[in-house]
Amino acid sequence: MLEGIIRESIGKVGTKALRRDGYLVANIYGKGFENINAAFKMNEYIRTVRNKDTLAFAITVDGKELNVVVQGYESHAVTGNLLHVDLMVAQPGVVTKYMVPVVTVGSPVGLKNKGMLNIAKQRIAVKAAPEALPASIVVNVE
């Protein structure tokens, strides 16, 4: 489980100090839920997000255990390092719009004839409760 800390200072100076210490700045929000300004260790966050089985994953902030989904992130234009992440609380039974990743399977005929495969959408908007949320949508491109 990913553990985070509450950010006391929200301004530029405090944020830069946290990033220098290896933290990733995050905003946690949800329907009927008070916003939390938090920070997570960068390496732990990346390891957790890469190894998760479902779209939602568990975090602990200030002793509260929350089930969250990544809604958006900001990365540095040159280095590609993560700067900021938005996490939405996945509340059981509440239908919300989520962005679900698309996974392509197969090899299209056009690729064999020196064509190109252009995937227009990497993610698709899905309205569902967190319990019924798929980890990804598989599309056969053959």
PyMOL commands that place a pseudoatom at each C-alpha (Angstrom):
pseudoatom trace, name=CA, resn=MET, resi=1, chain=A, elem=C, hetatm=0, pos=[0.000, 0.000, 0.000]
pseudoatom trace, name=CA, resn=LEU, resi=2, chain=A, elem=C, hetatm=0, pos=[1.265, 3.443, -0.936]
pseudoatom trace, name=CA, resn=GLU, resi=3, chain=A, elem=C, hetatm=0, pos=[1.801, 5.792, 2.010]
pseudoatom trace, name=CA, resn=GLY, resi=4, chain=A, elem=C, hetatm=0, pos=[1.738, 9.564, 1.672]
pseudoatom trace, name=CA, resn=ILE, resi=5, chain=A, elem=C, hetatm=0, pos=[2.066, 12.700, 3.752]
pseudoatom trace, name=CA, resn=ILE, resi=6, chain=A, elem=C, hetatm=0, pos=[-0.135, 15.800, 3.978]
pseudoatom trace, name=CA, resn=ARG, resi=7, chain=A, elem=C, hetatm=0, pos=[1.435, 18.940, 2.477]
pseudoatom trace, name=CA, resn=GLU, resi=8, chain=A, elem=C, hetatm=0, pos=[1.397, 21.923, 4.812]
pseudoatom trace, name=CA, resn=SER, resi=9, chain=A, elem=C, hetatm=0, pos=[2.635, 24.497, 2.300]
pseudoatom trace, name=CA, resn=ILE, resi=10, chain=A, elem=C, hetatm=0, pos=[0.855, 24.553, -1.042]
pseudoatom trace, name=CA, resn=GLY, resi=11, chain=A, elem=C, hetatm=0, pos=[2.965, 27.291, -2.671]
pseudoatom trace, name=CA, resn=LYS, resi=12, chain=A, elem=C, hetatm=0, pos=[5.863, 27.134, -5.093]
pseudoatom trace, name=CA, resn=VAL, resi=13, chain=A, elem=C, hetatm=0, pos=[8.647, 27.123, -2.479]
pseudoatom trace, name=CA, resn=GLY, resi=14, chain=A, elem=C, hetatm=0, pos=[7.201, 24.203, -0.499]
pseudoatom trace, name=CA, resn=THR, resi=15, chain=A, elem=C, hetatm=0, pos=[6.468, 22.214, -3.656]
pseudoatom trace, name=CA, resn=LYS, resi=16, chain=A, elem=C, hetatm=0, pos=[10.016, 22.655, -4.991]
pseudoatom trace, name=CA, resn=ALA, resi=17, chain=A, elem=C, hetatm=0, pos=[11.447, 21.564, -1.627]
pseudoatom trace, name=CA, resn=LEU, resi=18, chain=A, elem=C, hetatm=0, pos=[9.324, 18.392, -1.674]
pseudoatom trace, name=CA, resn=ARG, resi=19, chain=A, elem=C, hetatm=0, pos=[10.395, 17.572, -5.252]
pseudoatom trace, name=CA, resn=ARG, resi=20, chain=A, elem=C, hetatm=0, pos=[14.040, 18.089, -4.295]
pseudoatom trace, name=CA, resn=ASP, resi=21, chain=A, elem=C, hetatm=0, pos=[13.563, 15.552, -1.476]
pseudoatom trace, name=CA, resn=GLY, resi=22, chain=A, elem=C, hetatm=0, pos=[12.179, 12.958, -3.922]
pseudoatom trace, name=CA, resn=TYR, resi=23, chain=A, elem=C, hetatm=0, pos=[8.450, 13.467, -3.397]
pseudoatom trace, name=CA, resn=LEU, resi=24, chain=A, elem=C, hetatm=0, pos=[5.656, 13.596, -5.961]
pseudoatom trace, name=CA, resn=VAL, resi=25, chain=A, elem=C, hetatm=0, pos=[3.006, 16.257, -5.331]
pseudoatom trace, name=CA, resn=ALA, resi=26, chain=A, elem=C, hetatm=0, pos=[-0.603, 15.015, -5.484]
pseudoatom trace, name=CA, resn=ASN, resi=27, chain=A, elem=C, hetatm=0, pos=[-4.163, 16.305, -5.135]
pseudoatom trace, name=CA, resn=ILE, resi=28, chain=A, elem=C, hetatm=0, pos=[-6.770, 13.839, -3.881]
pseudoatom trace, name=CA, resn=TYR, resi=29, chain=A, elem=C, hetatm=0, pos=[-10.455, 14.628, -4.430]
pseudoatom trace, name=CA, resn=GLY, resi=30, chain=A, elem=C, hetatm=0, pos=[-13.852, 13.005, -4.925]
pseudoatom trace, name=CA, resn=LYS, resi=31, chain=A, elem=C, hetatm=0, pos=[-17.623, 13.540, -4.808]
pseudoatom trace, name=CA, resn=GLY, resi=32, chain=A, elem=C, hetatm=0, pos=[-18.617, 14.775, -1.360]
pseudoatom trace, name=CA, resn=PHE, resi=33, chain=A, elem=C, hetatm=0, pos=[-15.011, 14.447, -0.254]
pseudoatom trace, name=CA, resn=GLU, resi=34, chain=A, elem=C, hetatm=0, pos=[-12.770, 17.241, 1.037]
pseudoatom trace, name=CA, resn=ASN, resi=35, chain=A, elem=C, hetatm=0, pos=[-9.683, 17.840, -1.115]
pseudoatom trace, name=CA, resn=ILE, resi=36, chain=A, elem=C, hetatm=0, pos=[-6.359, 16.631, 0.279]
pseudoatom trace, name=CA, resn=ASN, resi=37, chain=A, elem=C, hetatm=0, pos=[-3.006, 18.073, -0.769]
pseudoatom trace, name=CA, resn=ALA, resi=38, chain=A, elem=C, hetatm=0, pos=[-0.551, 15.213, -0.356]
pseudoatom trace, name=CA, resn=ALA, resi=39, chain=A, elem=C, hetatm=0, pos=[2.902, 14.033, -1.385]
pseudoatom trace, name=CA, resn=PHE, resi=40, chain=A, elem=C, hetatm=0, pos=[4.240, 10.529, -2.088]
pseudoatom trace, name=CA, resn=LYS, resi=41, chain=A, elem=C, hetatm=0, pos=[7.766, 9.182, -2.490]
pseudoatom trace, name=CA, resn=MET, resi=42, chain=A, elem=C, hetatm=0, pos=[8.359, 9.210, -6.261]
pseudoatom trace, name=CA, resn=ASN, resi=43, chain=A, elem=C, hetatm=0, pos=[9.876, 5.699, -6.503]
pseudoatom trace, name=CA, resn=GLU, resi=44, chain=A, elem=C, hetatm=0, pos=[7.158, 4.100, -4.358]
pseudoatom trace, name=CA, resn=TYR, resi=45, chain=A, elem=C, hetatm=0, pos=[4.405, 5.770, -6.401]
pseudoatom trace, name=CA, resn=ILE, resi=46, chain=A, elem=C, hetatm=0, pos=[5.851, 4.597, -9.734]
pseudoatom trace, name=CA, resn=ARG, resi=47, chain=A, elem=C, hetatm=0, pos=[6.334, 1.050, -8.407]
pseudoatom trace, name=CA, resn=THR, resi=48, chain=A, elem=C, hetatm=0, pos=[2.745, 0.933, -7.100]
pseudoatom trace, name=CA, resn=VAL, resi=49, chain=A, elem=C, hetatm=0, pos=[1.162, 2.257, -10.309]
pseudoatom trace, name=CA, resn=ARG, resi=50, chain=A, elem=C, hetatm=0, pos=[3.161, -0.080, -12.571]
pseudoatom trace, name=CA, resn=ASN, resi=51, chain=A, elem=C, hetatm=0, pos=[2.391, -3.210, -10.524]
pseudoatom trace, name=CA, resn=LYS, resi=52, chain=A, elem=C, hetatm=0, pos=[-1.340, -2.665, -9.917]
pseudoatom trace, name=CA, resn=ASP, resi=53, chain=A, elem=C, hetatm=0, pos=[-3.848, -5.222, -11.231]
pseudoatom trace, name=CA, resn=THR, resi=54, chain=A, elem=C, hetatm=0, pos=[-6.862, -2.926, -11.499]
pseudoatom trace, name=CA, resn=LEU, resi=55, chain=A, elem=C, hetatm=0, pos=[-7.423, 0.724, -12.343]
pseudoatom trace, name=CA, resn=ALA, resi=56, chain=A, elem=C, hetatm=0, pos=[-7.967, 1.595, -8.657]
pseudoatom trace, name=CA, resn=PHE, resi=57, chain=A, elem=C, hetatm=0, pos=[-5.301, 1.149, -5.977]
pseudoatom trace, name=CA, resn=ALA, resi=58, chain=A, elem=C, hetatm=0, pos=[-5.080, 1.721, -2.221]
pseudoatom trace, name=CA, resn=ILE, resi=59, chain=A, elem=C, hetatm=0, pos=[-3.209, 4.552, -0.513]
pseudoatom trace, name=CA, resn=THR, resi=60, chain=A, elem=C, hetatm=0, pos=[-2.852, 5.756, 3.070]
pseudoatom trace, name=CA, resn=VAL, resi=61, chain=A, elem=C, hetatm=0, pos=[-2.697, 9.475, 3.859]
pseudoatom trace, name=CA, resn=ASP, resi=62, chain=A, elem=C, hetatm=0, pos=[-2.754, 10.806, 7.412]
pseudoatom trace, name=CA, resn=GLY, resi=63, chain=A, elem=C, hetatm=0, pos=[-3.986, 7.449, 8.743]
pseudoatom trace, name=CA, resn=LYS, resi=64, chain=A, elem=C, hetatm=0, pos=[-6.918, 7.286, 6.292]
pseudoatom trace, name=CA, resn=GLU, resi=65, chain=A, elem=C, hetatm=0, pos=[-7.045, 4.379, 3.857]
pseudoatom trace, name=CA, resn=LEU, resi=66, chain=A, elem=C, hetatm=0, pos=[-8.410, 5.413, 0.459]
pseudoatom trace, name=CA, resn=ASN, resi=67, chain=A, elem=C, hetatm=0, pos=[-9.042, 3.616, -2.823]
pseudoatom trace, name=CA, resn=VAL, resi=68, chain=A, elem=C, hetatm=0, pos=[-8.031, 5.986, -5.655]
pseudoatom trace, name=CA, resn=VAL, resi=69, chain=A, elem=C, hetatm=0, pos=[-7.793, 6.186, -9.455]
pseudoatom trace, name=CA, resn=VAL, resi=70, chain=A, elem=C, hetatm=0, pos=[-5.307, 8.327, -11.406]
pseudoatom trace, name=CA, resn=GLN, resi=71, chain=A, elem=C, hetatm=0, pos=[-7.313, 11.056, -13.182]
pseudoatom trace, name=CA, resn=GLY, resi=72, chain=A, elem=C, hetatm=0, pos=[-4.431, 13.065, -14.603]
pseudoatom trace, name=CA, resn=TYR, resi=73, chain=A, elem=C, hetatm=0, pos=[-0.754, 13.832, -14.310]
pseudoatom trace, name=CA, resn=GLU, resi=74, chain=A, elem=C, hetatm=0, pos=[1.760, 16.457, -15.349]
pseudoatom trace, name=CA, resn=SER, resi=75, chain=A, elem=C, hetatm=0, pos=[5.287, 15.641, -16.478]
pseudoatom trace, name=CA, resn=HIS, resi=76, chain=A, elem=C, hetatm=0, pos=[8.325, 17.800, -17.193]
pseudoatom trace, name=CA, resn=ALA, resi=77, chain=A, elem=C, hetatm=0, pos=[8.549, 18.803, -20.869]
pseudoatom trace, name=CA, resn=VAL, resi=78, chain=A, elem=C, hetatm=0, pos=[12.277, 18.040, -21.241]
pseudoatom trace, name=CA, resn=THR, resi=79, chain=A, elem=C, hetatm=0, pos=[13.146, 15.323, -18.706]
pseudoatom trace, name=CA, resn=GLY, resi=80, chain=A, elem=C, hetatm=0, pos=[9.788, 13.535, -18.684]
pseudoatom trace, name=CA, resn=ASN, resi=81, chain=A, elem=C, hetatm=0, pos=[9.822, 13.268, -14.866]
pseudoatom trace, name=CA, resn=LEU, resi=82, chain=A, elem=C, hetatm=0, pos=[6.463, 13.316, -13.087]
pseudoatom trace, name=CA, resn=LEU, resi=83, chain=A, elem=C, hetatm=0, pos=[5.711, 16.682, -11.481]
pseudoatom trace, name=CA, resn=HIS, resi=84, chain=A, elem=C, hetatm=0, pos=[2.129, 16.357, -10.262]
pseudoatom trace, name=CA, resn=VAL, resi=85, chain=A, elem=C, hetatm=0, pos=[-0.669, 13.782, -10.136]
pseudoatom trace, name=CA, resn=ASP, resi=86, chain=A, elem=C, hetatm=0, pos=[-4.448, 14.067, -9.616]
pseudoatom trace, name=CA, resn=LEU, resi=87, chain=A, elem=C, hetatm=0, pos=[-6.044, 11.154, -7.750]
pseudoatom trace, name=CA, resn=MET, resi=88, chain=A, elem=C, hetatm=0, pos=[-9.815, 10.690, -7.509]
pseudoatom trace, name=CA, resn=VAL, resi=89, chain=A, elem=C, hetatm=0, pos=[-11.310, 8.687, -4.649]
pseudoatom trace, name=CA, resn=ALA, resi=90, chain=A, elem=C, hetatm=0, pos=[-13.162, 5.629, -5.996]
pseudoatom trace, name=CA, resn=GLN, resi=91, chain=A, elem=C, hetatm=0, pos=[-16.196, 5.473, -3.717]
pseudoatom trace, name=CA, resn=PRO, resi=92, chain=A, elem=C, hetatm=0, pos=[-18.045, 2.117, -3.709]
pseudoatom trace, name=CA, resn=GLY, resi=93, chain=A, elem=C, hetatm=0, pos=[-21.444, 2.226, -5.411]
pseudoatom trace, name=CA, resn=VAL, resi=94, chain=A, elem=C, hetatm=0, pos=[-20.978, 5.737, -6.842]
pseudoatom trace, name=CA, resn=VAL, resi=95, chain=A, elem=C, hetatm=0, pos=[-21.083, 5.869, -10.654]
pseudoatom trace, name=CA, resn=THR, resi=96, chain=A, elem=C, hetatm=0, pos=[-18.333, 8.147, -11.955]
pseudoatom trace, name=CA, resn=LYS, resi=97, chain=A, elem=C, hetatm=0, pos=[-16.579, 8.780, -15.264]
pseudoatom trace, name=CA, resn=TYR, resi=98, chain=A, elem=C, hetatm=0, pos=[-13.167, 7.083, -15.515]
pseudoatom trace, name=CA, resn=MET, resi=99, chain=A, elem=C, hetatm=0, pos=[-10.594, 7.008, -18.304]
pseudoatom trace, name=CA, resn=VAL, resi=100, chain=A, elem=C, hetatm=0, pos=[-9.847, 3.325, -19.060]
pseudoatom trace, name=CA, resn=PRO, resi=101, chain=A, elem=C, hetatm=0, pos=[-6.754, 2.411, -21.124]
pseudoatom trace, name=CA, resn=VAL, resi=102, chain=A, elem=C, hetatm=0, pos=[-7.152, 0.690, -24.514]
pseudoatom trace, name=CA, resn=VAL, resi=103, chain=A, elem=C, hetatm=0, pos=[-4.975, -2.368, -25.250]
pseudoatom trace, name=CA, resn=THR, resi=104, chain=A, elem=C, hetatm=0, pos=[-4.619, -3.559, -28.852]
pseudoatom trace, name=CA, resn=VAL, resi=105, chain=A, elem=C, hetatm=0, pos=[-4.235, -7.263, -29.634]
pseudoatom trace, name=CA, resn=GLY, resi=106, chain=A, elem=C, hetatm=0, pos=[-3.197, -8.830, -32.911]
pseudoatom trace, name=CA, resn=SER, resi=107, chain=A, elem=C, hetatm=0, pos=[-1.399, -7.660, -36.013]
pseudoatom trace, name=CA, resn=PRO, resi=108, chain=A, elem=C, hetatm=0, pos=[-3.397, -5.817, -38.705]
pseudoatom trace, name=CA, resn=VAL, resi=109, chain=A, elem=C, hetatm=0, pos=[-3.121, -6.905, -42.335]
pseudoatom trace, name=CA, resn=GLY, resi=110, chain=A, elem=C, hetatm=0, pos=[-2.007, -3.414, -43.349]
pseudoatom trace, name=CA, resn=LEU, resi=111, chain=A, elem=C, hetatm=0, pos=[1.166, -3.669, -41.254]
pseudoatom trace, name=CA, resn=LYS, resi=112, chain=A, elem=C, hetatm=0, pos=[2.308, -6.654, -43.320]
pseudoatom trace, name=CA, resn=ASN, resi=113, chain=A, elem=C, hetatm=0, pos=[1.971, -4.499, -46.457]
pseudoatom trace, name=CA, resn=LYS, resi=114, chain=A, elem=C, hetatm=0, pos=[4.189, -1.726, -44.992]
pseudoatom trace, name=CA, resn=GLY, resi=115, chain=A, elem=C, hetatm=0, pos=[1.257, 0.249, -43.618]
pseudoatom trace, name=CA, resn=MET, resi=116, chain=A, elem=C, hetatm=0, pos=[0.923, 2.017, -40.274]
pseudoatom trace, name=CA, resn=LEU, resi=117, chain=A, elem=C, hetatm=0, pos=[-1.324, 1.425, -37.272]
pseudoatom trace, name=CA, resn=ASN, resi=118, chain=A, elem=C, hetatm=0, pos=[-2.569, 4.705, -35.827]
pseudoatom trace, name=CA, resn=ILE, resi=119, chain=A, elem=C, hetatm=0, pos=[-4.256, 4.395, -32.432]
pseudoatom trace, name=CA, resn=ALA, resi=120, chain=A, elem=C, hetatm=0, pos=[-6.365, 7.547, -32.111]
pseudoatom trace, name=CA, resn=LYS, resi=121, chain=A, elem=C, hetatm=0, pos=[-7.400, 7.086, -28.472]
pseudoatom trace, name=CA, resn=GLN, resi=122, chain=A, elem=C, hetatm=0, pos=[-5.134, 5.667, -25.769]
pseudoatom trace, name=CA, resn=ARG, resi=123, chain=A, elem=C, hetatm=0, pos=[-7.949, 5.918, -23.197]
pseudoatom trace, name=CA, resn=ILE, resi=124, chain=A, elem=C, hetatm=0, pos=[-11.750, 5.753, -23.394]
pseudoatom trace, name=CA, resn=ALA, resi=125, chain=A, elem=C, hetatm=0, pos=[-14.202, 7.438, -21.014]
pseudoatom trace, name=CA, resn=VAL, resi=126, chain=A, elem=C, hetatm=0, pos=[-16.350, 4.907, -19.134]
pseudoatom trace, name=CA, resn=LYS, resi=127, chain=A, elem=C, hetatm=0, pos=[-19.124, 5.617, -16.610]
pseudoatom trace, name=CA, resn=ALA, resi=128, chain=A, elem=C, hetatm=0, pos=[-19.209, 2.886, -13.982]
pseudoatom trace, name=CA, resn=ALA, resi=129, chain=A, elem=C, hetatm=0, pos=[-18.991, 2.083, -10.298]
pseudoatom trace, name=CA, resn=PRO, resi=130, chain=A, elem=C, hetatm=0, pos=[-15.467, 1.152, -9.123]
pseudoatom trace, name=CA, resn=GLU, resi=131, chain=A, elem=C, hetatm=0, pos=[-16.532, -2.475, -8.562]
pseudoatom trace, name=CA, resn=ALA, resi=132, chain=A, elem=C, hetatm=0, pos=[-17.530, -2.891, -12.243]
pseudoatom trace, name=CA, resn=LEU, resi=133, chain=A, elem=C, hetatm=0, pos=[-14.558, -0.967, -13.642]
pseudoatom trace, name=CA, resn=PRO, resi=134, chain=A, elem=C, hetatm=0, pos=[-12.384, -2.930, -16.108]
pseudoatom trace, name=CA, resn=ALA, resi=135, chain=A, elem=C, hetatm=0, pos=[-8.589, -2.698, -15.826]
pseudoatom trace, name=CA, resn=SER, resi=136, chain=A, elem=C, hetatm=0, pos=[-8.386, -2.128, -19.595]
pseudoatom trace, name=CA, resn=ILE, resi=137, chain=A, elem=C, hetatm=0, pos=[-10.425, -2.462, -22.777]
pseudoatom trace, name=CA, resn=VAL, resi=138, chain=A, elem=C, hetatm=0, pos=[-8.995, -5.023, -25.212]
pseudoatom trace, name=CA, resn=VAL, resi=139, chain=A, elem=C, hetatm=0, pos=[-9.460, -4.306, -28.939]
pseudoatom trace, name=CA, resn=ASN, resi=140, chain=A, elem=C, hetatm=0, pos=[-8.642, -6.898, -31.612]
pseudoatom trace, name=CA, resn=VAL, resi=141, chain=A, elem=C, hetatm=0, pos=[-7.092, -5.088, -34.619]
pseudoatom trace, name=CA, resn=GLU, resi=142, chain=A, elem=C, hetatm=0, pos=[-6.766, -8.063, -36.984]
for i in range(1, 142): cmd.bond("trace and resi %d" % i, "trace and resi %d" % (i + 1))
show_as sticks, trace
zoom trace
